[in-house]
Amino acid sequence: MIKIKLRQLLWDNDTTAAAVHRATGISSSILSEIIHNKRTNVGLDIINKLCIYFNCDISDILEFTKEN
């Protein structure tokens, strides 16, 4: 299972989804769905924008865990 760690990134960087939306152009509804684990299909364009915004690696955004 792949988990998107956007909520943790927001917390760690003391920022908001609204600030990410304004800086990246990612829809606020998409950001909300990601934060609340309601969206599992996220395009690489969004991951790329998040990496640029947070100045981080993809592994800081995505986490893979094996399912039993």
Secondary structure, 3 states (H helix, E strand, C coil): CEEECHHHHHHHCCCCHHHHHHHHCCCHHHHHHHHCCCCCCCCHHHHHHHHHHHCCCHHHCEEECCCC
